[in-house]
Amino acid sequence: MNTAHVLASIALALAGPAGAATVSMAFGDNLPPFILAGQDAGIEVEVVRAALAYRGHVLQARYLPMGRIPLAFRARTVDAIMMDVGEDMAREGGHYGVAPVVYDNVFYTLASRKLRIRTPQDLQGHSVNAFVGAAARYPAWLQPLVHSRDYVESNRQEVQPQLLALGRYEVVLSDRIIFQYYTRLLQKRQPGFVMPAVDEHSFVHANPDDYRPVFRDAAIRDDFNAGLAQLHKSGRYRAIYDKYLKD
């Protein structure tokens, strides 16, 4: 093989797989342990990055407030977005992929209180702490509470386990993974703290369609889906979760 052929081969190898691309994708600005913007990491980010890498694509994550995510896609300032935030991006030329993560929101109460939450009426008369936008997402359950002083929405989900443990709120609404993550973090930071036993009250069925990524390029969407399937098959998907939830 002559020198020209050798150099051409090296150039192709360095270029990576045919069709490989840098994919700019908008994520929410911070939601530990799923999104850790300051570290360019988190469960959601790592799963997407690994799935894209399966066929040579490189993730360039951009962290934006949730309301700006669909706007960024419309303005064509990103190639993809993680979640459509309730807006139909197919109308904007978007191609939906398989959800890389699913948020499973439940009500938490202290087991010692022996509360039963099976209907929206069961929340009446109880103090509730939820994440911002919860009432808009679950109006049948939470809209009747929004004018009560006992209902609070806050972005500070890191304090929810402690607020529940101290009895500041009787009910906390959180994703299971987020609550587990912050409980572990609290126990690490305060070695003497012991989280009381809690009850989980499921009230809705988590819908994966609510958490699908949207791509401008259908071929990249297909590559992402293939990579995500491989992550599940290989066990790496579970390993990414364990990285953030186990010591």
C-alpha positions in Angstrom: 0.0 0.0 0.0 1.5 3.4 -1.0 1.8 6.4 1.3 -1.3 8.1 0.0 -3.4 5.0 0.7 -2.0 4.8 4.2 -2.8 8.4 5.0 -6.3 8.0 3.6 -6.9 5.0 5.8 -5.7 6.9 8.9 -7.9 9.8 8.0 -11.0 7.5 7.7 -10.2 5.8 11.0 -9.9 9.2 12.8 -13.1 10.4 11.2 -15.1 7.6 12.9 -18.0 5.7 11.5 -19.7 6.9 8.3 -22.4 9.4 9.1 -21.2 10.0 12.7 -22.1 13.5 13.9 -21.9 15.9 16.8 -25.5 16.1 18.2 -26.4 19.2 20.1 -29.2 18.4 22.5 -31.1 20.5 25.0 -31.7 19.1 28.5 -33.3 20.7 31.5 -30.9 22.9 33.4 -30.5 20.7 36.6 -32.3 17.8 38.1 -30.0 15.5 40.1 -29.3 12.7 39.7 -30.8 12.7 36.2 -29.2 16.0 35.1 -26.0 17.4 36.7 -25.4 20.4 34.5 -22.3 21.6 36.3 -20.6 18.3 35.8 -22.1 17.7 32.3 -23.3 14.4 33.7 -26.2 12.6 35.4 -28.2 9.5 34.6 -30.2 10.9 31.8 -27.2 12.6 30.2 -25.0 9.6 30.4 -27.6 7.2 29.0 -28.2 9.5 26.0 -24.5 10.0 25.5 -23.8 6.3 25.5 -26.7 5.5 23.2 -25.6 8.0 20.6 -22.0 6.8 20.9 -23.1 3.3 19.9 -22.9 4.4 16.2 -20.3 7.0 16.6 -22.3 10.1 17.4 -21.0 12.6 20.0 -23.4 14.3 22.4 -23.0 18.1 22.9 -25.4 18.7 25.8 -26.9 22.1 26.3 -28.7 22.9 29.6 -31.7 25.2 29.4 -34.7 26.1 31.6 -37.6 23.6 30.7 -39.7 26.3 29.0 -36.9 27.1 26.5 -36.3 23.6 25.4 -39.1 23.5 22.7 -38.2 27.1 21.7 -34.6 26.0 21.0 -35.8 23.2 18.7 -38.1 25.6 16.8 -35.3 28.1 16.4 -33.0 25.3 15.1 -30.3 26.2 17.6 -30.1 22.5 18.7 -30.3 19.2 16.8 -32.4 17.5 19.4 -34.2 17.9 22.7 -34.8 15.7 25.6 -38.6 15.8 26.1 -41.0 18.0 24.2 -42.4 19.5 27.4 -45.9 18.7 26.3 -45.7 20.2 22.8 -46.0 18.3 19.6 -42.6 18.6 17.9 -43.6 16.4 15.0 -45.2 19.5 13.6 -41.8 21.1 13.7 -40.1 18.3 11.8 -39.1 16.4 14.8 -38.6 12.6 15.0 -39.4 11.0 18.3 -37.1 8.4 19.8 -37.5 5.9 22.6 -37.5 7.4 26.2 -34.1 6.9 27.7 -35.5 7.4 31.3 -39.0 7.6 32.8 -39.8 9.7 35.8 -42.0 7.7 38.3 -43.6 10.2 40.6 -45.3 9.0 43.8 -46.5 10.5 47.1 -44.3 9.8 50.1 -45.6 9.7 53.7 -44.1 8.5 56.9 -45.1 5.0 57.6 -45.8 5.9 61.2 -48.7 8.2 60.1 -50.4 5.2 58.4 -51.9 7.5 55.7 -53.7 6.0 52.7 -53.7 8.0 49.5 -55.9 6.4 46.8 -58.0 9.3 45.6 -57.4 13.1 45.3 -59.8 13.5 48.3 -57.3 11.7 50.4 -54.9 14.7 50.2 -57.4 17.1 51.6 -56.4 18.4 55.0 -52.8 17.3 54.7 -49.7 19.5 54.1 -48.1 18.7 50.7 -44.7 19.6 49.3 -44.3 19.1 45.5 -42.0 20.1 42.7 -42.7 23.2 40.6 -45.4 22.5 38.0 -46.8 19.5 39.8 -50.4 20.9 39.9 -50.3 21.7 36.2 -49.1 18.1 35.4 -51.6 16.5 37.8 -54.6 18.8 38.0 -57.1 16.3 39.1 -55.0 15.6 42.2 -53.4 18.9 43.1 -55.3 21.8 41.6 -57.8 21.7 44.5 -54.9 22.3 46.9 -53.1 25.2 45.2 -54.8 28.0 47.2 -54.1 26.3 50.5 -51.3 27.4 52.7 -50.5 23.8 53.3 -49.6 23.2 49.6 -46.1 24.3 48.4 -44.3 23.8 45.1 -40.5 24.2 45.2 -37.5 23.5 43.1 -35.5 22.5 46.2 -36.2 18.8 46.0 -33.0 18.1 47.9 -34.7 19.1 51.1 -37.8 16.9 50.7 -36.6 13.8 52.6 -35.6 16.0 55.6 -38.9 18.0 55.5 -40.8 14.7 55.5 -38.7 13.2 58.3 -39.1 16.3 60.5 -42.8 16.4 60.0 -42.8 19.8 58.3 -45.0 18.2 55.6 -47.2 15.1 55.8 -46.9 14.3 52.1 -44.1 14.8 49.6 -44.4 14.3 45.8 -41.2 13.2 44.2 -39.8 10.9 41.6 -38.6 7.6 43.2 -35.1 7.9 42.0 -34.8 11.6 42.9 -36.1 10.9 46.5 -33.7 8.0 46.9 -30.8 10.0 45.7 -31.4 12.9 48.0 -32.1 10.6 51.0 -28.6 9.0 50.5 -27.0 12.4 50.0 -28.6 13.6 53.3 -27.4 10.6 55.2 -23.9 11.1 53.9 -23.8 14.8 54.8 -25.4 14.2 58.2 -24.0 10.9 59.5 -26.3 10.9 62.5 -29.5 11.3 60.4 -31.7 8.2 60.0 -34.5 8.4 57.5 -37.7 7.0 59.1 -39.6 4.3 57.2 -41.8 5.8 54.4 -44.8 4.6 52.4 -44.9 5.1 48.6 -48.4 5.9 47.2 -48.6 5.4 43.4 -51.3 7.5 41.9 -50.7 7.6 38.1 -49.1 5.3 35.6 -45.8 6.7 34.3 -46.1 7.2 30.6 -42.8 6.8 28.6 -44.3 8.9 25.8 -44.0 11.9 28.1 -40.2 11.5 28.2 -39.3 10.8 24.6 -36.4 12.7 23.0 -36.9 14.5 19.7 -34.4 14.5 16.8 -34.3 16.7 13.7 -32.6 13.8 11.8 -34.5 10.6 11.5 -31.3 8.6 10.9 -29.7 9.8 14.1 -33.0 9.0 15.9 -32.7 5.5 14.6 -29.1 5.2 15.7 -30.0 6.5 19.1 -32.8 3.9 19.5 -30.4 1.1 18.4 -27.8 2.3 21.0 -30.4 2.5 23.7 -31.5 -1.1 23.0 -27.9 -2.2 23.2 -27.4 -0.5 26.6 -30.3 -2.5 28.0 -29.1 -5.7 26.5 -25.5 -5.3 27.7 -26.4 -4.3 31.2 -24.7 -0.9 30.9 -28.0 0.9 31.3 -28.5 -0.6 34.8 -24.8 0.2 35.6 -25.3 3.9 34.8 -28.2 4.0 37.3 -26.2 2.1 39.9 -23.3 4.6 39.6 -25.5 7.4 41.0 -27.6 5.3 43.5 -25.1 3.0 45.1 -21.9 3.6 47.1 
